[in-house]
Amino acid sequence: METKRKIPYGVMNWAKLVRECFLVDNTAYIRTLENVDTPVFLRPKRFGKSVVCSMLAHYYDVNLKDRFDELFGKTDIGRNPTPLANSFLVLQFDFSTVQVGSLAEIERNFWENVKGAVGYLTVKYKDLADWSDVKTATAPAQCIDKVRDVIRANHLPPLYVIIDEYDNFTNELVVSGRDLEYNAVCGHDASGDVSRESFFKAFFKSFKAGLTDGTVGRTYFTGVLPITLDDLSSGFNVGTVVNLNEDLLGLAGFTQAQVEKYVDEIYAEYGFDRSNIADVLADLKAFYDGYRFLPDAEPLYNSTICNWYLFNLVSCKGRQPADVIDSNVRTDIGWFRRLAQTPQNALSKVRGYVERGEGEKAFRNELSSKFGRAKFFTEEFFPYALYYLGLLTFESPFRLNVPNLTIKNMFVDYYDELSEFTNVSEARNAFVGAAESLAIGDGTWKALFDAYWQHYVKARIPAQAFDKMNENFFRTTFTSRCLDALTAFYSFETEYNSSEGRCDFLAIPKPGSPKPAMLVEFKYFTNTAAEKGNVLGRGEPDAETVTQALDYRKALARRPDWSHEIRVAVVEVCGNTGCNWFDIA
């Protein structure tokens, strides 16, 4: 029986990926990368950066020339390779494994990391030269210098240096507020001024020297932020940050067309029932799409968490997975707290995103390719910092906003944590009980919303917060609660884009469920407006809202893949006083 290809979740080795897994082919970007000798490519965590590093390592390794067809024969670059293919000694590092402790421990751990990577190089290319002198090195920079000496003396091909997560351990110092250690690592004094040679700066200086004398041919670094690169100053001021290059935006991540082709291949190879393929694509789009790294760019999917979902899809034999949010993608709230600088500012910011759906004003020319730690923590740079961390993305040419439901859910978690809510378990238990009744009993969506209103909104949200709220708060937080309790039974979308506009909330039953879909429109009134209009307790909702909701239902029902009954409701929230739930149809 023929072995089926695997979903490459957790697979970062190019050879294994090509041999055993489905492959989304981004190799064409290699040609564009070759226009820059020292590219630095930045993306939020878990965006597929490590796979790109492995792809480049296999493509340029002189030792793998005889395996080129095996590794790249079925890819775009394999059909038309560049002259630089298989022409370097590849030296590859992964700094995500450098543990952070005291300054002395950091330096020792970094040295062990470098020794391991260089040791692998000397074994890999043992037939090309005598590398024994490299083992006598006692520091990272000296170790690299000795490698370069061997290359020079033996007229070997130059190095292609790949560093994955170049800023991982320095970012840990930044987010934890260990500025003295960060400055010391980057070669600065306590005030942040350049003052000395550090082990880290000296290490990068050796590569810079190699680029000058030809022992280093090219470099490729990945990371999340450019601040460490900038703060290294003369250590490696030749690095070119390329993640804002329009021709390289898709190097890491998937396009809509790639996702559709990928999912189609999975269904074909595994013989899955295709009746739910539209729902699977809707899940992927709602939770993992929407990263627009330039204002007019095509939005991208986070490739790693796409693979996480599809891995679970295959494990479930083609059924939609019960879990749709990979907890590993969560950005530590420590980043948010540090960037906001004060607890009050952190809460104010997150309230803007959750309560009102506000984005941030942004300008393309402010997306600096290099900036140091000092600028990173300025108030005016706050939205751009969140952009680099993957929490905000371009919604329009002049505004950043939350990209998808995964990040919206993360912000609701931040909101709860920063608000320091009490009785969390009581609120959760009340909601889960109502959710259980809805999913497997005779419970209703109205009862579920009532539990959410009484135990989450009414009991925990301060009265003054309601003055500035709008519908966004209720569709976002209600959806977040539903995601915690009901993803085994429903798929969820907020602001679902139909031919008639965007509906606030949509719950689609998973295949096999007898339950109908639920479409809800939220309407918000301040206490003053609700009292003036006698809204609370009235017998019927606003006619315009009802017409709008029914139009959304008609648009859904016209979808050729749609087979669910659709229930429609309107919720009118009246400040912190109360709410009306109307079952419309």
Number of C-alpha atoms within 10 A of each C-alpha: 3 4 6 12 17 17 23 21 19 12 18 17 17 23 17 12 21 19 13 16 17 17 17 15 15 18 19 17 18 20 14 13 18 13 9 16 16 24 20 24 25 24 22 19 20 17 21 23 25 21 20 22 23 18 21 20 24 23 28 21 21 18 16 17 15 10 14 18 13 13 21 21 15 13 18 15 19 18 12 11 18 14 7 13 19 22 19 22 24 27 21 23 20 19 20 16 13 20 17 17 14 10 14 11 13 18 21 17 18 22 19 15 20 23 20 12 14 21 16 14 17 19 10 13 15 12 9 14 14 12 19 12 12 21 14 10 15 11 18 23 21 17 23 23 20 19 22 24 17 19 21 15 9 12 12 15 20 21 26 23 21 23 20 23 23 24 21 22 19 24 21 16 19 20 17 11 14 13 17 16 21 24 25 21 24 26 25 21 16 14 10 17 11 17 14 14 17 17 20 19 22 23 21 20 21 22 24 20 16 20 19 11 13 15 24 24 20 21 23 24 24 25 24 22 27 23 20 24 26 19 26 24 16 16 24 21 14 14 19 19 20 18 21 16 13 12 12 16 21 19 20 25 24 25 18 16 8 16 21 15 11 17 16 15 14 20 16 12 11 13 11 16 12 13 12 17 19 13 19 22 15 16 21 23 19 22 25 24 25 23 24 22 26 20 18 12 13 14 23 23 27 26 21 25 23 25 18 17 25 24 18 19 18 18 13 12 15 20 18 26 22 19 15 25 22 14 11 9 18 17 17 11 17 14 19 23 18 16 21 20 14 12 14 12 13 20 19 15 19 23 24 17 21 25 22 17 18 17 20 20 15 23 15 15 7 10 16 12 17 16 16 16 19 10 14 18 15 13 12 13 17 17 23 23 22 19 23 19 19 24 25 26 28 27 22 15 13 13 18 25 24 25 24 22 25 22 20 23 22 20 24 23 16 21 23 20 13 18 19 11 13 12 12 13 9 12 19 17 13 17 26 20 14 22 24 15 16 19 19 11 10 8 15 14 19 17 16 21 21 19 22 24 21 15 20 24 21 16 15 18 15 11 12 10 12 20 13 12 20 20 19 21 22 25 21 26 23 19 24 20 18 21 21 17 21 21 20 16 21 24 24 25 24 20 16 18 14 15 13 15 14 15 21 24 21 23 22 21 23 22 15 8 13 10 19 16 19 20 25 24 24 21 20 20 23 18 19 12 13 19 14 10 11 11 21 18 13 10 8 14 20 12 9 8 16 19 11 15 25 20 17 24 21 14 14 21 15 11 11 7 13 14 13 17 14 20 19 19 22 22 21 24 24 23 25 20 14 17 21 20 20 18 15 14 12
